[in-house]
Amino acid sequence: MQAGVELVRGIIDALNRGDVDGMLARMHPDFEWRPLESSPVARSYRGREQVRRYVEDWLNTFDSLRLDLQDPTEVGDRVLAVIHGRGRGRASGVELETRFCQVWTLRRGTAVRMEEYATREQGLAALRSR
């Protein structure tokens, strides 16, 4: 397995455990998280404290949540991965299932940026544009 894919897998595994500290430990102090543009919280989150607040708020909206990393592809210092998410809303009890794409940028064994896209095709286009 490629080192970048393993790093991203470790971040996703930490999220699945609710281990925000474990997730942040794999990220650069100035890490940038860019959620899906269609998200109601669409803006960039930069630095460990902003990312921590965003992720903790997001995790707290679910009674249960599972993210599965699918078809990860490492290209240079970037990893493209499809994420299959399943969960149940805490307030509504509604079950949800979604797929989206993440493009991770890595440097010297740490994650420095992650951008989310609605489809793998959009993620691939972003990967090719840099």
DSSP file (Angstrom, degrees, kcal/mol; ACC not computed):
  #  RESIDUE AA STRUCTURE BP1 BP2  ACC     N-H-->O    O-->H-N    N-H-->O    O-->H-N    TCO  KAPPA ALPHA  PHI   PSI    X-CA   Y-CA   Z-CA
    1    1 A M              0   0    0      0, 0.0     2,-0.1     0, 0.0     0, 0.0   0.000 360.0 360.0 360.0 143.4    0.0    0.0    0.0
    2    2 A Q     >  -     0   0    0      1,-0.1     4,-2.2     4,-0.0     5,-0.2  -0.448 360.0-124.0 -75.6 147.1    1.2    3.5   -0.8
    3    3 A A  H  > S+     0   0    0      1,-0.2     4,-2.1     2,-0.2     5,-0.1   0.869 109.5  51.8 -61.0 -40.1    2.2    5.7    2.1
    4    4 A G  H  > S+     0   0    0      2,-0.2     4,-2.3     1,-0.2    -1,-0.2   0.903 109.3  49.5 -64.8 -41.3   -0.2    8.5    1.2
    5    5 A V  H  > S+     0   0    0      1,-0.2     4,-2.8     2,-0.2    -1,-0.2   0.906 110.6  51.1 -63.3 -41.1   -3.1    6.2    1.0
    6    6 A E  H  X S+     0   0    0     -4,-2.2     4,-2.2     2,-0.2    -2,-0.2   0.883 108.4  51.9 -64.2 -38.2   -2.2    4.8    4.4
    7    7 A L  H  X S+     0   0    0     -4,-2.1     4,-1.7     2,-0.2    -2,-0.2   0.944 112.5  44.5 -61.9 -48.4   -2.1    8.3    5.8
    8    8 A V  H  X S+     0   0    0     -4,-2.3     4,-2.5     1,-0.2     5,-0.2   0.906 111.4  53.7 -63.4 -42.1   -5.5    9.1    4.5
    9    9 A R  H  X S+     0   0    0     -4,-2.8     4,-2.7     1,-0.2    -1,-0.2   0.895 107.2  52.2 -59.4 -39.7   -6.9    5.7    5.7
   10   10 A G  H  X S+     0   0    0     -4,-2.2     4,-2.1     2,-0.2    -1,-0.2   0.868 109.1  49.6 -64.0 -37.2   -5.5    6.5    9.2
   11   11 A I  H  X S+     0   0    0     -4,-1.7     4,-2.2     2,-0.2    -2,-0.2   0.929 112.8  46.1 -67.2 -45.6   -7.4    9.9    9.2
   12   12 A I  H  X S+     0   0    0     -4,-2.5     4,-2.4     2,-0.2    55,-0.2   0.906 111.8  52.0 -64.1 -42.1  -10.7    8.3    8.1
   13   13 A D  H  X S+     0   0    0     -4,-2.7     4,-1.4    -5,-0.2    -1,-0.2   0.911 108.6  50.9 -60.2 -42.6  -10.2    5.5   10.7
   14   14 A A  H  X>S+     0   0    0     -4,-2.1     5,-2.8     1,-0.2     4,-0.6   0.915 109.5  50.7 -61.9 -42.8   -9.7    8.1   13.4
   15   15 A L  H ><5S+     0   0    0     -4,-2.2     3,-1.2     1,-0.2    -2,-0.2   0.915 107.2  53.9 -59.1 -43.1  -12.9    9.9   12.3
   16   16 A N  H 3<5S+     0   0    0     -4,-2.4    -1,-0.2     1,-0.3    -2,-0.2   0.804 110.4  46.7 -63.6 -28.5  -14.8    6.7   12.5
   17   17 A R  H 3<5S-     0   0    0     -4,-1.4    -1,-0.3    -3,-0.3    -2,-0.2   0.537 114.6-117.3 -85.7  -7.8  -13.6    6.2   16.1
   18   18 A G  T <<5 +     0   0    0     -3,-1.2     2,-1.4    -4,-0.6    -3,-0.2   0.709  66.7 147.1  75.0  20.1  -14.5    9.8   16.9
   19   19 A D     >< +     0   0    0     -5,-2.8     4,-1.9     1,-0.2    -1,-0.2  -0.647  14.9 166.9 -93.0  79.6  -10.8   10.4   17.6
   20   20 A V  H  > S+     0   0    0     -2,-1.4     4,-2.9     1,-0.2    -1,-0.2   0.880  76.7  53.4 -64.3 -38.9  -10.4   14.0   16.6
   21   21 A D  H  > S+     0   0    0      1,-0.2     4,-2.0     2,-0.2    -1,-0.2   0.913 108.4  50.3 -61.7 -42.0   -7.0   14.3   18.2
   22   22 A G  H  4 S+     0   0    0      2,-0.2     4,-0.5     1,-0.2    -1,-0.2   0.867 112.2  48.0 -63.3 -36.8   -5.8   11.2   16.3
   23   23 A M  H >< S+     0   0    0     -4,-1.9     3,-1.4     1,-0.2    -2,-0.2   0.944 112.1  48.2 -65.9 -49.4   -7.1   12.7   13.1
   24   24 A L  H >< S+     0   0    0     -4,-2.9     3,-1.9     1,-0.3    -2,-0.2   0.808 100.1  66.7 -64.5 -29.8   -5.4   16.1   13.8
   25   25 A A  T 3< S+     0   0    0     -4,-2.0    -1,-0.3     1,-0.3    -2,-0.2   0.735 100.3  51.3 -63.3 -21.3   -2.1   14.4   14.6
   26   26 A R  T <  S+     0   0    0     -3,-1.4    85,-2.4    -4,-0.5     2,-0.3   0.359 101.5  81.4 -94.9   3.7   -1.9   13.3   11.0
   27   27 A M  E <  S-a  111   0A   0     -3,-1.9    85,-0.2    83,-0.2    21,-0.1  -0.854  85.6-108.2-115.7 146.2   -2.5   16.9    9.7
   28   28 A H  E >   -     0   0A   0     83,-3.3     3,-2.1    -2,-0.3    19,-0.1  -0.354  36.5-112.4 -61.8 147.7   -0.2   19.9    9.3
   29   29 A P  E 3  S+     0   0A   0      0, 0.0    19,-1.4     0, 0.0    20,-0.2   0.785 120.7  45.2 -55.4 -27.4   -0.9   22.6   11.9
   30   30 A D  E 3  S+     0   0A   0     17,-0.2    -2,-0.1    18,-0.1    82,-0.1   0.003  85.2 157.8-105.0  27.1   -2.1   24.9    9.0
   31   31 A F  E <   -     0   0A   0     -3,-2.1    16,-2.9    15,-0.2     2,-0.5  -0.154  30.9-145.8 -52.2 142.4   -4.2   22.1    7.4
   32   32 A E  E     -aB 113  46A   0     80,-1.5    82,-2.3    14,-0.2     2,-0.5  -0.973  10.7-166.7-118.4 126.8   -7.0   23.4    5.2
   33   33 A W  E     -aB 114  45A   0     12,-2.9    12,-2.5    -2,-0.5    82,-0.2  -0.956   2.0-171.7-112.5 121.5  -10.4   21.5    4.9
   34   34 A R  E     -a  115   0A   0     80,-3.1    82,-2.4    -2,-0.5    10,-0.2  -0.886  12.7-156.5-116.8  99.6  -12.7   22.5    2.0
   35   35 A P        -     0   0    0      0, 0.0    81,-0.1     0, 0.0    67,-0.0  -0.103  41.7 -63.7 -66.0 168.8  -16.1   20.8    2.3
   36   36 A L    >   -     0   0    0      1,-0.1     3,-1.5    81,-0.1     5,-0.1  -0.226  44.3-127.5 -49.9 139.1  -18.4   20.3   -0.6
   37   37 A E  T 3  S+     0   0    0     79,-0.3     5,-0.2     1,-0.3    -1,-0.1   0.798 109.9  56.9 -62.4 -28.2  -19.6   23.6   -2.2
   38   38 A S  T 3  S+     0   0    0      3,-0.1    -1,-0.3     2,-0.0    -2,-0.1   0.531  84.0 110.4 -81.9  -4.8  -23.2   22.4   -1.9
   39   39 A S  S X  S-     0   0    0     -3,-1.5     3,-1.5     1,-0.1     0, 0.0  -0.399  76.1-129.1 -69.1 145.0  -22.8   21.9    1.9
   40   40 A P  T 3  S+     0   0    0      0, 0.0    -1,-0.1     0, 0.0    -3,-0.0   0.664 112.7  48.8 -68.0 -13.0  -24.6   24.4    4.2
   41   41 A V  T 3  S+     0   0    0     -5,-0.1     2,-0.8     2,-0.0    -2,-0.1  -0.064  80.4 155.4-112.3  31.1  -21.3   24.9    5.9
   42   42 A A    <   +     0   0    0     -3,-1.5     2,-0.3    -5,-0.2    -5,-0.1  -0.479  26.4  99.2 -70.3 106.1  -19.3   25.5    2.7
   43   43 A R  S    S-     0   0    0     -2,-0.8     2,-0.3   -10,-0.1    -2,-0.0  -0.911  76.8 -84.4-168.2 166.9  -16.2   27.5    3.5
   44   44 A S        -     0   0    0     -2,-0.3     2,-0.5   -10,-0.2   -10,-0.2  -0.617  31.6-155.5 -83.2 141.8  -12.6   26.7    4.1
   45   45 A Y  E     -B   33   0A   0    -12,-2.5   -12,-2.9    -2,-0.3     2,-0.4  -0.981  16.3-171.2-115.4 123.0  -11.5   25.7    7.6
   46   46 A R  E  >  +B   32   0A   0     -2,-0.5     4,-0.5   -14,-0.2   -14,-0.2  -0.945  42.9  17.5-124.0 135.7   -7.8   26.3    8.2
   47   47 A G  H  > S-     0   0    0    -16,-2.9     4,-2.5    -2,-0.4     5,-0.2   0.128  90.0 -79.2  88.8 155.0   -5.6   25.3   11.1
   48   48 A R  H  > S+     0   0    0    -19,-1.4     4,-2.7     1,-0.2     5,-0.2   0.845 125.5  51.6 -60.5 -37.7   -6.2   22.6   13.7
   49   49 A E  H  > S+     0   0    0      2,-0.2     4,-2.4   -20,-0.2    -1,-0.2   0.924 112.6  44.0 -70.4 -42.5   -8.6   24.6   15.9
   50   50 A Q  H  X S+     0   0    0     -4,-0.5     4,-2.4     2,-0.2    -2,-0.2   0.928 116.8  47.3 -64.2 -43.7  -10.9   25.6   13.1
   51   51 A V  H  X S+     0   0    0     -4,-2.5     4,-2.9     2,-0.2     5,-0.3   0.916 110.8  52.6 -63.9 -42.5  -10.8   22.0   11.7
   52   52 A R  H  X S+     0   0    0     -4,-2.7     4,-3.0    -5,-0.2     5,-0.3   0.947 111.0  46.3 -57.5 -50.2  -11.4   20.6   15.2
   53   53 A R  H  X S+     0   0    0     -4,-2.4     4,-2.3     1,-0.2     5,-0.2   0.921 114.5  47.8 -60.4 -44.5  -14.5   22.8   15.7
   54   54 A Y  H  X S+     0   0    0     -4,-2.4     4,-2.4     2,-0.2    -2,-0.2   0.950 115.6  43.5 -61.2 -50.0  -15.9   21.9   12.3
   55   55 A V  H  X S+     0   0    0     -4,-2.9     4,-3.2     2,-0.2     5,-0.2   0.909 114.1  49.5 -66.7 -43.0  -15.3   18.2   12.7
   56   56 A E  H  X S+     0   0    0     -4,-3.0     4,-2.1    -5,-0.3    -1,-0.2   0.916 112.9  47.4 -63.4 -42.0  -16.6   18.0   16.3
   57   57 A D  H  < S+     0   0    0     -4,-2.3     4,-0.4    -5,-0.3    -2,-0.2   0.921 114.4  47.8 -61.2 -43.7  -19.8   19.9   15.3
   58   58 A W  H >< S+     0   0    0     -4,-2.4     3,-1.4    -5,-0.2    -2,-0.2   0.936 112.0  48.0 -64.4 -48.2  -20.2   17.6   12.3
   59   59 A L  H >< S+     0   0    0     -4,-3.2     3,-1.6     1,-0.3    -1,-0.2   0.862 105.4  60.4 -61.3 -35.8  -19.7   14.4   14.3
   60   60 A N  T 3< S+     0   0    0     -4,-2.1    -1,-0.3     1,-0.3    -2,-0.2   0.584  91.0  68.5 -71.8  -8.9  -22.2   15.7   16.9
   61   61 A T  T <  S+     0   0    0     -3,-1.4    29,-2.8    -4,-0.4    30,-0.4   0.522  96.3  68.6 -83.3  -4.2  -25.0   15.8   14.4
   62   62 A F  E <   -C   89   0A   0     -3,-1.6    27,-0.2    27,-0.3     3,-0.1  -0.903  57.4-162.2-119.2 142.6  -25.0   12.0   14.1
   63   63 A D  E    S+     0   0A   0     25,-3.0     2,-0.3    -2,-0.4    26,-0.1   0.813  94.5   8.5 -78.2 -37.7  -25.9    9.2   16.5
   64   64 A S  E    S+C   88   0A   0     24,-1.0    24,-2.1     2,-0.0    -1,-0.4  -0.994  70.9 175.5-142.5 147.3  -23.9    6.9   14.3
   65   65 A L  E     -C   87   0A   0     -2,-0.3     2,-0.4    22,-0.2    22,-0.2  -0.976   5.6-179.2-153.8 136.6  -21.5    7.5   11.4
   66   66 A R  E     -C   86   0A   0     20,-2.7    20,-2.5    -2,-0.3     2,-0.5  -0.980   6.0-167.7-140.0 126.3  -19.3    5.4    9.3
   67   67 A L  E     -C   85   0A   0     -2,-0.4     2,-0.5    18,-0.2    18,-0.2  -0.960   7.4-162.3-112.8 128.9  -17.1    6.5    6.4
   68   68 A D  E     -C   84   0A   0     16,-2.5    16,-2.6    -2,-0.5     2,-0.5  -0.952  14.9-136.2-114.4 128.9  -15.5    4.0    4.1
   69   69 A L  E     -C   83   0A   0     -2,-0.5     2,-0.4    14,-0.2    14,-0.2  -0.712  29.4-172.8 -81.4 122.6  -12.5    4.8    1.9
   70   70 A Q  E     -C   82   0A   0     12,-3.2    12,-2.3    -2,-0.5    -2,-0.0  -0.959  54.6  -9.2-124.5 138.1  -13.1    3.4   -1.6
   71   71 A D  E    S-     0   0A   0     -2,-0.4    -1,-0.2    10,-0.2     2,-0.1   0.871  74.2-165.5  52.4  49.9  -10.8    3.2   -4.6
   72   72 A P  E     -     0   0A   0      0, 0.0     2,-0.4     0, 0.0     9,-0.2  -0.445   4.0-167.7 -69.1 139.7   -8.0    5.4   -3.2
   73   73 A T  E     -C   80   0A   0      7,-2.8     7,-2.9    -2,-0.1     2,-0.5  -0.992   8.2-153.4-131.3 123.6   -5.5    6.5   -5.9
   74   74 A E  E     +C   79   0A   0     -2,-0.4     2,-0.4     5,-0.2     5,-0.2  -0.861  15.3 175.6-100.4 126.6   -2.2    8.1   -5.1
   75   75 A V  E >   -C   78   0A   0      3,-3.0     3,-1.6    -2,-0.5     2,-0.3  -0.917  62.2 -57.4-131.3 104.1   -0.7   10.5   -7.7
   76   76 A G  T 3  S-     0   0    0     -2,-0.4     0, 0.0     1,-0.3     0, 0.0  -0.456 122.6 -12.8  62.8-123.2    2.5   12.2   -6.6
   77   77 A D  T 3  S+     0   0    0     -2,-0.3    29,-3.3    -3,-0.1     2,-0.3   0.120 124.8  82.2 -97.1  21.2    1.8   14.1   -3.4
   78   78 A R  E <   -CD  75 105A   0     -3,-1.6    -3,-3.0    27,-0.2     2,-0.4  -0.934  57.2-158.5-129.1 150.7   -2.0   13.7   -3.7
   79   79 A V  E     -CD  74 104A   0     25,-2.2    25,-3.2    -2,-0.3     2,-0.5  -0.996   4.7-161.3-127.7 128.3   -4.6   11.1   -2.9
   80   80 A L  E     +CD  73 103A   0     -7,-2.9    -7,-2.8    -2,-0.4     2,-0.4  -0.926  19.8 171.4-105.8 131.2   -8.0   10.9   -4.5
   81   81 A A  E     - D   0 102A   0     21,-2.6    21,-3.0    -2,-0.5     2,-0.4  -0.999  31.2-135.6-143.7 138.9  -10.6    8.8   -2.7
   82   82 A V  E     -CD  70 101A   0    -12,-2.3   -12,-3.2    -2,-0.4     2,-0.5  -0.784  25.4-151.1 -86.3 135.1  -14.3    8.1   -2.9
   83   83 A I  E     -CD  69 100A   0     17,-3.5    17,-1.9    -2,-0.4     2,-0.7  -0.941   7.5-161.7-112.0 125.7  -15.9    8.2    0.5
   84   84 A H  E     -CD  68  99A   0    -16,-2.6   -16,-2.5    -2,-0.5     2,-0.4  -0.933  18.2-168.6-104.8 114.5  -19.0    6.1    1.2
   85   85 A G  E     +CD  67  98A   0     13,-2.8    13,-2.5    -2,-0.7     2,-0.4  -0.858  13.1 177.0-111.0 139.5  -20.8    7.5    4.2
   86   86 A R  E     +CD  66  97A   0    -20,-2.5   -20,-2.7    -2,-0.4     2,-0.3  -0.998  19.4 133.2-135.5 139.1  -23.6    6.0    6.2
   87   87 A G  E     -CD  65  96A   0      9,-2.1     9,-2.9    -2,-0.4     2,-0.4  -0.980  44.7-115.2-167.7 179.4  -25.1    7.5    9.4
   88   88 A R  E     -CD  64  95A   0    -24,-2.1   -25,-3.0    -2,-0.3   -24,-1.0  -0.995  35.4-116.9-133.1 126.4  -28.2    8.4   11.4
   89   89 A G  E  >  -C   62   0A   0      5,-2.6     4,-1.7    -2,-0.4   -27,-0.3  -0.351  15.4-142.4 -62.9 135.6  -29.0   11.9   12.3
   90   90 A R  T  4 S+     0   0    0    -29,-2.8   -28,-0.1     2,-0.2    -1,-0.1   0.938  98.1  33.1 -65.0 -48.5  -29.0   12.6   16.0
   91   91 A A  T  4 S+     0   0    0    -30,-0.4    -1,-0.2     1,-0.1   -29,-0.1   0.882 131.1  31.1 -78.2 -38.8  -32.0   15.0   16.1
   92   92 A S  T  4 S-     0   0    0      2,-0.1    -2,-0.2     1,-0.0    -1,-0.1   0.757  85.9-139.5 -93.9 -26.4  -34.1   13.5   13.3
   93   93 A G     <  +     0   0    0     -4,-1.7     2,-0.2     1,-0.3    -3,-0.1   0.506  50.7 150.9  74.8   3.5  -33.2    9.8   13.5
   94   94 A V        -     0   0    0     -6,-0.1    -5,-2.6     1,-0.1     2,-0.3  -0.500  44.2-131.9 -72.9 132.4  -33.1    9.8    9.7
   95   95 A E  E     -D   88   0A   0     -2,-0.2     2,-0.3    -7,-0.2    -7,-0.2  -0.626  28.4-171.2 -79.6 140.5  -30.7    7.3    8.1
   96   96 A L  E     -D   87   0A   0     -9,-2.9    -9,-2.1    -2,-0.3     2,-0.3  -0.969  16.0-173.9-135.1 153.9  -28.5    8.7    5.4
   97   97 A E  E     +D   86   0A   0     -2,-0.3     2,-0.3   -11,-0.2   -11,-0.2  -0.986  16.6 164.2-144.5 134.4  -26.1    7.3    2.8
   98   98 A T  E     -D   85   0A   0    -13,-2.5   -13,-2.8    -2,-0.3     2,-0.4  -0.974  24.2-151.3-148.8 158.5  -23.9    9.3    0.5
   99   99 A R  E     +D   84   0A   0     -2,-0.3     2,-0.3   -15,-0.2   -15,-0.2  -0.998  27.2 151.4-131.1 137.2  -20.9    9.1   -1.8
  100  100 A F  E     -D   83   0A   0    -17,-1.9   -17,-3.5    -2,-0.4     2,-0.4  -0.926  36.1-111.7-152.6 175.6  -18.5   12.0   -2.4
  101  101 A C  E     -DE  82 117A   0     16,-3.2    16,-3.0    -2,-0.3     2,-0.4  -0.898  18.6-161.9-119.5 143.6  -14.9   12.4   -3.4
  102  102 A Q  E     -DE  81 116A   0    -21,-3.0   -21,-2.6    -2,-0.4     2,-0.5  -0.973   4.3-160.0-121.7 140.0  -11.9   13.8   -1.4
  103  103 A V  E     -DE  80 115A   0     12,-2.7    12,-2.3    -2,-0.4     2,-0.4  -0.977  15.8-164.3-118.2 116.0   -8.6   15.0   -2.9
  104  104 A W  E     -DE  79 114A   0    -25,-3.2   -25,-2.2    -2,-0.5     2,-0.5  -0.801   8.7-153.3-101.4 138.6   -5.9   15.1   -0.2
  105  105 A T  E     -DE  78 113A   0      8,-2.7     7,-3.0    -2,-0.4     8,-1.4  -0.959  18.4-168.7-111.1 131.1   -2.6   17.0   -0.6
  106  106 A L  E     - E   0 111A   0    -29,-3.3     2,-0.3    -2,-0.5     5,-0.2  -0.887  12.6-176.7-122.4 147.4    0.3   15.6    1.4
  107  107 A R  E >  S- E   0 110A   0      3,-2.7     3,-1.2    -2,-0.3    -2,-0.0  -0.959  70.5 -16.6-145.1 127.7    3.8   16.8    2.2
  108  108 A R  T 3  S-     0   0    0     -2,-0.3     3,-0.1     1,-0.3    -1,-0.0   0.864 128.4 -46.5  48.3  47.3    6.5   15.0    4.2
  109  109 A G  T 3  S+     0   0    0      1,-0.2     2,-0.3     0, 0.0    -1,-0.3   0.656 119.7  95.3  77.1  16.5    4.2   12.4    5.7
  110  110 A T  E <  S- E   0 107A   0     -3,-1.2    -3,-2.7   -83,-0.0     2,-0.4  -0.979  75.2-112.9-137.7 151.8    1.4   14.8    6.8
  111  111 A A  E     +aE  27 106A   0    -85,-2.4   -83,-3.3    -2,-0.3    -5,-0.2  -0.689  31.1 172.7 -82.9 132.0   -1.8   16.0    5.3
  112  112 A V  E     +     0   0A   0     -7,-3.0   -80,-1.5    -2,-0.4     2,-0.3   0.606  63.6   7.7-112.5 -19.1   -1.8   19.7    4.3
  113  113 A R  E     -aE  32 105A   0     -8,-1.4    -8,-2.7   -82,-0.2    -1,-0.4  -0.985  51.0-168.0-160.9 149.9   -5.2   20.1    2.5
  114  114 A M  E     -aE  33 104A   0    -82,-2.3   -80,-3.1    -2,-0.3     2,-0.4  -0.969   7.7-171.5-143.6 130.4   -8.3   18.2    1.7
  115  115 A E  E     -aE  34 103A   0    -12,-2.3   -12,-2.7    -2,-0.3     2,-0.4  -0.959  13.1-144.2-120.9 138.1  -11.0   19.3   -0.8
  116  116 A E  E     - E   0 102A   0    -82,-2.4     2,-0.3    -2,-0.4   -79,-0.3  -0.817  15.4-175.5-106.6 144.0  -14.3   17.6   -1.3
  117  117 A Y  E     - E   0 101A   0    -16,-3.0   -16,-3.2    -2,-0.4   -81,-0.1  -0.950  32.9-124.8-134.2 152.5  -16.2   17.1   -4.6
  118  118 A A  S    S+     0   0    0     -2,-0.3     2,-0.3   -18,-0.2   -19,-0.1   0.830  92.6  24.1 -66.9 -33.0  -19.6   15.6   -5.4
  119  119 A T  S  > S-     0   0    0    -19,-0.1     4,-1.9     1,-0.1   -18,-0.1  -0.894  74.5-118.5-134.0 160.8  -18.2   13.0   -7.8
  120  120 A R  H  > S+     0   0    0     -2,-0.3     4,-2.9     1,-0.2     5,-0.2   0.872 115.4  58.6 -61.7 -37.7  -15.1   11.1   -8.6
  121  121 A E  H  > S+     0   0    0      1,-0.2     4,-2.3     2,-0.2    -1,-0.2   0.903 105.5  48.0 -61.3 -41.9  -15.0   12.8  -12.0
  122  122 A Q  H  > S+     0   0    0      2,-0.2     4,-2.1     1,-0.2    -1,-0.2   0.897 112.1  50.3 -65.2 -39.8  -14.9   16.2  -10.4
  123  123 A G  H  X S+     0   0    0     -4,-1.9     4,-2.3     2,-0.2    -2,-0.2   0.910 109.9  49.8 -63.2 -42.9  -12.1   15.1   -8.1
  124  124 A L  H  X S+     0   0    0     -4,-2.9     4,-2.3     2,-0.2    -2,-0.2   0.905 108.9  52.3 -62.3 -41.8  -10.2   13.7  -11.0
  125  125 A A  H  X S+     0   0    0     -4,-2.3     4,-1.4     1,-0.2    -1,-0.2   0.910 110.8  47.5 -61.0 -41.5  -10.6   17.0  -12.9
  126  126 A A  H  < S+     0   0    0     -4,-2.1     4,-0.4     1,-0.2    -1,-0.2   0.892 110.5  52.6 -65.4 -39.3   -9.3   18.9   -9.9
  127  127 A L  H >< S+     0   0    0     -4,-2.3     3,-0.8     1,-0.2    -2,-0.2   0.895 111.3  46.3 -62.0 -41.5   -6.4   16.4   -9.6
  128  128 A R  H 3< S+     0   0    0     -4,-2.3    -1,-0.2     1,-0.2    -2,-0.2   0.755 101.9  66.4 -73.2 -25.4   -5.5   17.0  -13.3
  129  129 A S  T 3<        0   0    0     -4,-1.4    -1,-0.2     1,-0.2    -2,-0.2   0.589 360.0 360.0 -77.1  -7.7   -5.7   20.8  -13.0
  130  130 A R    <         0   0    0     -3,-0.8    -1,-0.2    -4,-0.4    -2,-0.2   0.430 360.0 360.0-110.0 360.0   -2.7   21.1  -10.7
